[in-house]
């Protein structure tokens, strides 16, 4: 394996350069210049000429310029030169015939014919030399960009050495070309005879061709090496991808096994959770049932403990019957309808929780009638409501504790969910408390309700104490409590609670004439006024 890697490194050296950026063509040109300086150190003119040129392009441009100048200078003589070349070529073509004729009289003809032939050869050599140098310049201009491209594509040491040899031959050739084109006509004619193209220039041009072929060979070899390197890299990448695929497949299988194990565990946990949930639901149901039973038992105990001697519903029914007997006809008095509307305004107002209806002895029954009708409006609305209506000389009518216990009894009977909540456990409702403790417990209960209506008919006994207690409830439960008090005409609230108390005086309406009396219906003005009050709930 190590030999293969070393071999790959050797192959890679054919097309990969050493680390670092460098211009192979420029380095090759400098090496070619240094080589020519060493080889022609005795030819100071040649070395000086090369040193005065900064690049090969500059020398090539100079050679092309000299050639162009030569062509421009030779243009007027083009016809004569062309004629001389054709004559010379024709004579040289039939030179063998003249050679045969010269053999018959060699003592007269050979010397003259040899001199003429020498001159004719000079003319042909001049043409051949001019054509050869010009064509060589074109070939150099054509081949040089391709060679430089090879050097950029494969900037290796081998390529640099080959380019240095090519540049050396091109420099020598360009030096000779510039030198030849710069001579005058006589010197060029003599040079064509003394130094013909085959002797002085063909070797340089062949050297340029050989170097170009060598560079092409280097580029071909580098291309093959690069293709080989790509093939090796692709093969290695393919093998790496295959190994990676195998590793991924193994990991996938392992993950799939683990996932199956996790799914199995999750299924087991899901079953256990379901069993726990079912057990918990059963326990919760049992607890809820037990709690409901306990609450029912506690509620029954609380209600039995708080139940007043006169049940409020029974009192309400008796009072309703009493009112109907006393006023069997409908009362459409505008004052009564206005009073009902004012009750609706008070119910919707958030600022006045306590309303006192002041009624003298003659209007007391009328005020009670309005209170009873208000209770019948509130009860269907599922709003907490409690009342206290007097019946003659009732025992304990002025007792605050009995009144609070009656209110708690009525509220708890329809709000069983409050039993067991914070601060309202059943034991508190069954214990003996002071007046203030019962008031505190009642305020806590009212504060837990969304809305609570209390209707109290004052008796002769303890009216100021009862009113003070109701004012305390109203001040502590402003947002939830609405308290309607039926006064005896002399009852007024305390001055410090004036902001929460509203007082309305009730007058007994005059009975309608007999011919205008009619039974109660749902379409009379009084019924419509109560319908407006009902909308407040």
TIBA-422477 format. One line per 3 residues: number of its first residue (from 1); their letters; for each residue x, z, y of C-alpha. Coordinates in Angstrom, 3 decimals, always signed. Each point is the difference from the previous one (the first is absolute). Example, Ala and Ser with C-alpha at 12.3 -4.5 7.8 and 13.67 -1.06 7.14 Angstrom:
TIBA-422477
1	as	+12.300,+7.800,-4.500; +1.370,-0.660,+3.440
This chain:
TIBA-422477
1	xxx	+0.000,+0.000,+0.000; +2.901,+0.783,+2.359; +1.549,-3.447,-0.628
4	xxx	-3.294,-1.649,+0.837; -0.217,+1.930,+3.255; +3.615,-0.939,+0.897
7	xxx	-0.723,-3.623,-0.812; -3.062,+0.125,+2.205; +2.150,+1.383,+2.823
10	xxx	+2.430,-2.907,-0.384; -2.844,-2.479,+0.056; -1.492,+1.712,+3.026
13	xxx	+3.294,-0.449,+1.867; -0.584,-3.772,-0.035; -2.939,+0.212,+2.405
16	xxx	+0.084,+3.452,+1.602; +2.420,+0.894,+2.790; +1.715,+3.323,+0.501
19	xxx	-1.734,+2.708,+2.007; -0.146,-0.687,+3.726; -0.953,-3.049,+2.016
22	xxx	+2.634,-2.674,+0.657; +0.155,-3.712,+0.851; +1.699,-1.771,-2.899
25	xxx	+0.309,-3.310,+1.873; +1.732,+1.636,+2.960; +2.361,+1.960,-2.262
28	xxx	+0.756,-3.159,-1.965; +0.818,-1.856,+3.232; +2.412,+2.734,+1.068
31	xxx	+1.685,-0.040,-3.412; +0.291,-3.802,+0.186; +1.665,+0.256,+3.415
34	xxx	+2.431,+2.625,-1.290; +0.767,-2.167,-3.018; +0.782,-3.025,+2.181
37	xxx	+2.218,+2.133,+2.224; +2.028,+1.012,-3.037; +0.168,-3.504,-1.462
40	xxx	+0.819,-1.781,+3.287; +1.981,+2.675,+1.748; +2.618,-2.611,+0.988
43	xxx	-2.620,-2.313,+1.559; -0.568,+1.855,+3.217; -2.230,-2.682,+1.530
46	xxx	-2.397,+0.060,-2.925; -0.160,+3.830,+0.010; -0.462,+0.093,+3.779
49	xxx	-2.785,-2.572,-0.225; -1.838,+2.066,-2.640; +0.470,+3.285,+1.868
52	xxx	-1.435,-1.487,+3.188; -3.283,-0.716,-1.808; -2.371,+2.902,-0.598
55	xxx	-2.077,-1.444,-2.824; -0.356,-2.879,-2.373; -3.015,-1.276,+1.916
58	xxx	+2.133,-0.311,+3.128; +2.618,-2.062,-1.871; -2.675,-2.166,-1.605
61	xxx	-1.628,-0.638,+3.370; +3.389,-0.960,+1.423; +0.599,-2.457,-2.847
64	xxx	-3.419,-1.556,+0.459; +0.598,-0.250,+3.754; +3.366,-1.720,-0.533
67	xxx	-1.628,-2.376,-2.471; -2.753,-0.753,+2.493; +2.592,-0.693,+2.697
70	xxx	+1.860,-2.302,-2.383; -3.199,-1.869,-0.832; -0.820,-0.370,+3.695
73	xxx	+3.488,-1.315,+0.774; -0.103,-2.439,-2.925; -3.405,-1.411,+0.872
76	xxx	+1.306,-2.829,+2.301; +2.418,-1.077,-2.718; -2.532,+0.247,-2.765
79	xxx	-0.503,-3.749,-0.373; +3.725,-0.801,-0.036; +0.765,+2.795,-2.431
82	xxx	-2.835,-1.069,-2.237; +1.293,-3.589,+0.005; +3.528,+1.125,-0.762
85	xxx	-1.216,+2.183,-2.884; -2.005,-2.855,-1.489; +2.931,-2.410,+0.302
88	xxx	+2.341,+2.562,-1.484; -2.387,+0.722,-2.841; -0.452,-3.733,-0.672
91	xxx	+3.713,-0.675,-0.017; +0.673,+3.008,-2.239; -2.768,-1.188,-2.343
94	xxx	+1.798,-3.269,-0.534; +3.440,+1.594,+0.156; +0.727,-0.868,-3.658
97	xxx	-0.312,-3.700,+0.755; +2.421,+0.347,+2.888; +2.301,+2.007,-2.238
100	xxx	+0.014,-2.860,-2.489; +0.747,-2.542,+2.706; +2.775,+2.191,+1.340
103	xxx	+1.712,-0.077,-3.401; +0.626,-3.737,+0.255; +2.133,+0.388,+3.087
106	xxx	+0.899,+3.668,+0.151; +2.962,-0.568,+2.268; -2.320,-1.273,+2.734
109	xxx	-3.362,+1.660,-0.566; +0.542,+3.471,-1.565; +1.421,+1.716,+3.046
112	xxx	-2.659,-1.389,+2.360; -2.812,+0.646,-2.444; +1.207,+3.577,-0.650
115	xxx	+0.110,+0.769,+3.728; -3.495,-1.423,+0.495; -1.319,+1.882,-2.983
118	xxx	+1.536,+3.210,+1.358; -1.820,-0.470,+3.304; -3.266,-0.870,-1.718
121	xxx	+0.243,+3.132,-2.161; +0.495,+2.040,+3.170; -3.240,-1.398,+1.447
124	xxx	-1.916,+0.804,-3.185; +1.549,+3.463,-0.250; -1.005,+0.697,+3.604
127	xxx	-3.614,-0.886,-0.819; +0.067,+1.985,-3.217; +1.566,+2.999,+1.729
130	xxx	-2.542,-0.025,+2.813; -2.921,-0.357,-2.403; +1.346,+2.651,-2.388
133	xxx	+0.599,+2.626,+2.703; -3.398,-0.662,+1.601; -1.793,+0.250,-3.337
136	xxx	+1.939,+3.147,-0.867; -1.076,+1.607,+3.279; -3.623,-0.804,-0.852
139	xxx	+0.446,+1.413,-3.487; +1.502,+3.205,+1.406; -2.865,+0.349,+2.467
142	xxx	-2.470,-0.496,-2.860; +1.596,+2.227,-2.637; +1.131,+2.892,+2.198
145	xxx	-3.514,+1.496,+0.711; -0.764,+0.050,-3.727; +3.253,+1.753,-0.748
148	xxx	-0.666,+2.589,+2.697; -3.493,+0.544,-1.445; +1.585,+0.687,-3.403
151	xxx	+2.311,+2.497,+1.691; -2.956,+1.807,+1.602; -1.990,+0.041,-3.228
154	xxx	+2.893,+1.238,-2.131; +2.508,+1.861,+2.225; +2.434,+0.840,-2.816
157	xxx	+3.794,+0.046,-0.128; +0.032,-3.149,-2.127; -2.166,-1.798,+2.514
160	xxx	+2.220,+1.199,+2.859; +3.142,-1.326,-1.709; -1.634,-3.369,-0.688
163	xxx	-1.232,-0.244,+3.592; +3.491,+0.866,+1.276; +1.495,-2.890,-1.994
166	xxx	-2.731,-2.343,+1.250; +0.588,+1.030,+3.617; +3.760,-0.487,-0.404
169	xxx	-0.468,-3.593,-1.207; -2.570,-0.712,+2.703; +2.286,+1.406,+2.712
172	xxx	+2.891,-2.186,-1.153; -2.228,-3.047,-0.191; -1.532,+0.613,+3.418
175	xxx	+3.470,+0.519,+1.460; +1.113,-3.388,-1.375; -3.241,-1.680,+1.103
178	xxx	+0.270,+1.335,+3.554; +3.641,-0.949,+0.090; -0.690,-3.544,-1.261
181	xxx	-2.935,-0.698,+2.324; +1.987,+1.380,+2.954; +2.832,-2.577,-0.427
184	xxx	+0.193,-3.255,+1.883; -0.706,-3.347,-1.651; +3.638,-0.839,-0.770
187	xxx	+0.689,+3.388,-1.536; -3.158,-0.253,-2.108; +1.006,-3.491,-1.167
190	xxx	+3.466,+1.197,-1.003; -1.512,+3.103,-1.638; -2.380,-2.171,-2.007
193	xxx	+3.028,-1.801,-1.452; +2.315,+2.982,-0.429; -2.633,+2.605,-1.049
196	xxx	-2.901,-1.819,-1.623; -3.242,+1.781,-0.905; +0.850,+0.368,-3.710
199	xxx	+3.315,+1.705,+0.731; -0.728,+2.398,+2.858; -3.734,+0.660,+0.055
202	xxx	-1.477,-0.640,-3.431; +1.620,+3.108,-1.443; -1.529,+2.226,+2.703
205	xxx	-3.424,-1.581,-0.436; +0.218,+0.348,-3.781; +0.998,+3.646,+0.523
208	xxx	-3.077,+0.548,+2.180; -2.196,-1.576,-2.687; +1.607,+2.098,-2.726
211	xxx	-0.454,+3.202,+2.019; -3.638,-0.919,+0.700; -0.551,-0.647,-3.701
214	xxx	+1.646,+3.345,-0.779; -2.310,+1.771,+2.453; -2.993,-1.773,-1.532
217	xxx	+1.229,+1.157,-3.389; +0.356,+3.553,+1.312; -3.546,-0.178,+1.383
220	xxx	-1.339,-1.394,-3.291; +1.736,+2.738,-1.956; -1.239,+2.634,+2.455
223	xxx	-3.536,-1.385,-0.335; +0.175,+0.225,-3.772; +1.444,+3.502,+0.217
226	xxx	-2.742,+1.009,+2.420; -2.665,-1.436,-2.288; +1.622,+1.885,-2.861
229	xxx	+0.010,+3.175,+2.075; -3.664,-0.507,+0.876; -0.752,-0.582,-3.670
232	xxx	+1.819,+3.184,-0.989; -1.732,+1.945,+2.760; -3.390,-1.394,-0.981
235	xxx	+0.692,+0.858,-3.621; +1.082,+3.507,+0.925; -3.040,+0.412,+2.227
238	xxx	-2.203,-1.305,-2.780; +1.513,+2.457,-2.450; -0.386,+2.783,+2.584
241	xxx	-3.630,-0.966,+0.575; -0.598,-0.037,-3.743; +1.549,+3.447,-0.338
244	xxx	-2.048,+1.167,+2.966; -3.152,-1.432,-1.582; +0.817,+1.797,-3.229
247	xxx	+0.583,+3.255,+1.889; -3.247,-0.498,+1.922; -1.830,-0.691,-3.252
250	xxx	+1.463,+3.153,-1.559; -0.880,+2.039,+3.080; -3.465,-1.538,+0.028
253	xxx	-0.517,+0.967,-3.618; +1.288,+3.502,+0.701; -2.207,+0.293,+3.069
256	xxx	-2.960,-1.325,-1.943; +0.584,+2.639,-2.679; +0.277,+2.675,+2.675
259	xxx	-3.074,-1.349,+1.749; -1.948,+0.137,-3.242; +1.149,+3.577,-0.491
262	xxx	-1.012,+0.855,+3.570; -3.368,-1.713,-0.488; -0.525,+1.948,-3.203
265	xxx	+0.842,+3.221,+1.798; -2.277,-0.967,+2.879; -2.814,-0.718,-2.443
268	xxx	+0.576,+3.375,-1.591; +0.085,+1.673,+3.412; -3.113,-1.922,+1.014
271	xxx	-1.817,+1.262,-3.086; +1.179,+3.534,+0.696; -1.035,-0.276,+3.653
274	xxx	-3.389,-1.325,-1.062; -0.429,+2.905,-2.398; +1.127,+2.425,+2.710
277	xxx	-2.375,-1.644,+2.469; -2.863,+0.227,-2.465; +0.837,+3.606,-0.700
280	xxx	+0.370,+0.676,+3.708; -3.299,-1.761,+0.710; -1.684,+2.053,-2.677
283	xxx	+1.561,+3.167,+1.366; -0.868,-1.026,+3.534; -3.554,-0.716,-1.048
286	xxx	-0.155,+3.343,-1.719; +1.513,+1.670,+3.040; -2.422,-1.792,+2.310
289	xxx	-2.906,+0.964,-2.218; +1.261,+3.552,-0.219; +0.609,+0.065,+3.735
292	xxx	-3.483,-1.351,+0.630; -1.454,+2.649,-2.293; +2.075,+2.692,+1.663
295	xxx	-0.999,-1.244,+3.446; -3.634,-0.075,-1.080; +0.299,+3.532,-1.306
298	xxx	+1.812,+1.144,+3.122; -2.501,-1.822,+2.198; -2.898,+1.606,-1.823
301	xxx	+1.626,+3.381,+0.394; +0.661,-0.657,+3.697; -3.532,-1.263,+0.597
304	xxx	-1.529,+2.900,-1.911; +2.123,+2.375,+2.038; -0.811,-1.671,+3.342
307	xxx	-3.634,-0.928,-0.633; -2.131,+1.467,+2.799; -3.196,+1.888,-0.630
310	xxx	-2.031,-2.745,+1.659; +1.153,-3.391,-1.302; +0.462,-2.360,+3.030
313	xxx	-1.772,-2.957,-1.670; -3.067,+2.070,-0.711; -0.013,+1.333,+3.546
316	xxx	+0.303,-3.592,+1.296; -2.973,-1.144,-2.087; -2.169,+2.862,+1.238
319	xxx	+1.001,-0.671,+3.617; -0.743,-3.742,-0.392; -3.469,+0.829,-1.299
322	xxx	-0.519,+2.410,+2.864; +0.982,-2.642,+2.566; -2.295,-2.619,-1.522
325	xxx	-2.964,+2.372,+0.082; +0.725,+0.977,+3.596; +0.448,-3.635,+1.193
328	xxx	-1.622,-2.488,-2.386; +0.043,-2.812,+2.532; +2.912,-1.970,+1.395
331	xxx	+1.551,+1.149,+3.251; +0.988,-3.059,+2.053; +0.703,+2.012,+3.117
334	xxx	+2.815,-1.742,+1.959; +1.765,+3.340,+0.460; +0.117,+0.474,-3.780
337	xxx	+1.333,-3.537,-0.576; +2.620,+0.562,+2.691; +1.005,+3.295,-1.618
340	xxx	+0.497,-1.764,-3.347; +2.203,-2.615,+1.676; +2.070,+2.787,+1.597
343	xxx	+0.453,+1.505,-3.469; +1.375,-3.390,-1.152; +2.410,-0.086,+2.936
346	xxx	+1.208,+3.523,-0.798; +0.570,-0.903,-3.660; +2.169,-3.012,+0.929
349	xxx	+1.956,+1.881,+2.686; +3.388,+1.441,-1.113; +0.264,+2.466,+2.893
352	xxx	-2.936,+2.401,-0.427; -0.271,+1.572,-3.466; -2.570,+2.675,+1.008
355	xxx	-3.532,-0.814,+1.257; -2.509,+2.684,+1.002; -3.699,-0.922,+0.190
358	xxx	-1.532,+2.597,+2.318; -3.700,+0.474,-0.763; -2.411,+2.681,+1.149
361	xxx	-2.654,+1.441,-2.252; -2.430,-2.894,+0.700; +2.634,-2.727,-0.724
364	xxx	+1.702,+1.756,-2.910; -2.093,-1.763,-2.647; +0.660,-3.358,+1.634
367	xxx	+3.802,+0.636,-0.032; -0.193,+1.045,-3.661; -1.938,-3.174,-0.767
370	xxx	+2.814,-2.098,+1.513; +2.640,+1.961,-1.956; -1.891,-0.490,-3.281
373	xxx	-0.324,-3.732,+0.668; +3.758,-0.163,+0.743; +0.719,+1.659,-3.369
376	xxx	-2.139,-2.623,-1.754; +2.033,-2.716,+1.774; +3.413,+1.511,-0.882
379	xxx	-0.630,+0.869,-3.690; -0.282,-3.608,-1.340; +3.241,-0.960,+1.789
382	xxx	+2.092,+2.084,-2.458; +1.485,+2.008,+2.854; +0.624,+3.722,-0.472
385	xxx	-2.878,+1.863,+1.616; -1.082,+3.660,-0.035; -2.800,+1.746,+1.805
388	xxx	-1.539,+3.355,+0.671; -3.677,+0.156,+0.936; -1.738,+3.312,+0.643
391	xxx	-3.240,+1.129,-1.596; -1.569,+2.918,+1.815; +1.849,+3.310,-0.157
394	xxx	+2.700,-0.981,-2.474; +2.268,+2.718,-1.393; +3.616,-0.380,+1.138
397	xxx	-0.806,-2.844,+2.374; +2.694,+1.085,+2.440; +2.740,+0.539,-2.587
400	xxx	+2.900,-2.419,+0.609; +1.391,+0.380,-3.521; -3.320,-0.846,-1.646
403	xxx	-0.282,-3.066,+2.231; +3.533,-1.179,-0.848; -0.577,+0.576,-3.735
406	xxx	-3.216,-2.015,+0.218; +1.825,-2.860,+1.724; +2.786,+0.076,-2.615
409	xxx	-2.611,-0.002,-2.782; -1.703,-3.117,+1.390; +3.258,-1.888,+0.622
412	xxx	+1.656,+0.871,-3.327; -3.082,-1.033,-1.945; +0.543,-3.617,+1.155
415	xxx	+3.839,+0.101,+0.262; +1.132,+1.360,-3.350; +3.337,-1.855,+0.283
418	xxx	+1.161,+2.538,+2.590; +0.134,+2.746,-2.630; +3.613,+0.561,-1.023
421	xxx	+1.549,-1.813,+2.950; +2.652,+1.703,+2.066; -1.353,+3.133,+1.660
424	xxx	-3.452,-0.411,-1.605; +0.373,+1.358,-3.537; -3.065,+1.514,-1.644
427	xxx	+1.323,+3.552,+0.176; -0.145,-0.053,+3.781; -3.701,-0.734,+0.003
430	xxx	-0.678,+2.879,-2.407; +2.007,+2.687,+1.750; -1.155,+2.473,+2.606
433	xxx	+1.248,-0.971,+3.455; -0.303,+1.254,+3.511; -1.997,-1.915,+2.600
436	xxx	+3.128,-1.680,+1.367; +1.207,-0.951,-3.494; -3.348,-1.617,-0.798
439	xxx	+0.190,-1.870,+3.297; +3.553,-1.170,-0.792; -1.047,-1.174,-3.463
442	xxx	-3.006,-1.845,+1.418; +2.105,-1.745,+2.680; +2.484,-1.081,-2.681
445	xxx	-2.873,-1.465,-2.007; -1.485,-1.866,+2.980; +3.416,-1.386,+0.982
448	xxx	+0.303,-1.650,-3.450; -3.205,-1.989,+0.506; -0.216,-3.377,+1.786
451	xxx	-3.074,+1.213,+1.906; -2.175,+3.100,-0.239; -3.354,+0.724,+1.694
454	xxx	-1.269,+3.555,+0.454; -3.552,+0.761,+1.270; -0.722,+3.610,+0.907
457	xxx	-3.265,+1.487,+1.245; +0.785,+3.169,+1.891; -1.998,+3.162,-0.628
460	xxx	-0.449,+2.990,+2.218; +2.626,+1.985,-1.899; +3.711,-0.546,+0.680
463	xxx	-0.386,-3.255,+1.881; +3.100,+0.498,+2.204; +2.194,+0.802,-3.038
466	xxx	-1.286,-3.010,-1.905; +0.559,-2.263,+2.997; +3.536,+1.350,+0.466
469	xxx	+0.753,-0.732,-3.648; -1.370,-3.550,+0.340; +2.072,-0.565,+3.127
472	xxx	+3.111,+1.088,-1.921; -0.787,-2.525,-2.738; -0.621,-2.756,+2.568
475	xxx	+3.241,+0.677,+1.872; +2.081,-0.016,-3.199; -1.707,-3.005,-1.615
478	xxx	-0.663,-2.251,+2.982; +0.574,-3.254,-1.902; -2.085,+0.834,-3.085
481	xxx	-2.758,+2.442,+0.990; -3.294,-0.700,+1.782; -2.089,+3.151,+0.584
484	xxx	-3.626,-0.036,+1.237; -1.375,+3.360,+1.155; -3.703,+0.671,+0.659
487	xxx	-0.065,+2.612,+2.779; -2.800,+2.216,+1.237; +0.209,-1.036,+3.610
490	xxx	+2.425,+2.711,+1.045; +3.040,-0.969,-2.133; +3.083,-1.353,+1.828
493	xxx	+3.536,-0.614,-1.150; +3.070,+1.812,+1.245; +1.626,-1.500,+3.126
496	xxx	+3.385,-0.530,-1.696; -1.683,-2.274,-2.589; -1.904,-2.056,+2.533
499	xxx	+2.089,-3.100,-0.740; -1.249,-0.118,-3.601; -3.598,+1.061,+0.620
502	xxx	-2.975,-2.082,+1.127; -3.331,+1.633,+0.911; -3.331,-1.894,-0.001
505	xxx	-3.274,+1.618,+0.991; -2.994,-0.921,-2.166; -3.487,-0.024,+1.498
508	xxx	-3.149,+0.003,-2.057; -1.726,-3.356,+0.490; -3.646,-0.095,+0.869
511	xxx	-2.148,-0.976,-2.976; -1.398,-3.539,+0.208; -3.726,-0.492,+0.526
514	xxx	-2.065,-0.082,-3.141; -0.784,-3.688,+0.293; +3.775,-0.842,+0.214
517	xxx	+1.076,+2.059,-2.953; +1.206,-2.014,-3.014; +1.794,+0.764,-3.279
520	xxx	+3.774,-0.136,-0.273; +1.383,-3.513,-0.741; +3.417,-1.626,-0.167
523	xxx	-0.646,-2.308,+2.946; -0.820,+2.507,+2.739; +2.545,+0.620,+2.816
526	xxx	+0.987,+3.362,-1.435; +0.773,-1.483,-3.420; +1.997,-2.789,+1.629
529	xxx	+2.001,+2.570,+1.956; +0.889,+1.836,-3.233; +0.995,-3.372,-1.537
532	xxx	+2.517,-0.353,+2.834; +1.384,+3.455,-0.816; +0.310,-0.923,-3.685
535	xxx	+2.317,-2.886,+0.947; +2.573,+2.581,+1.132; +0.629,+0.812,-3.670
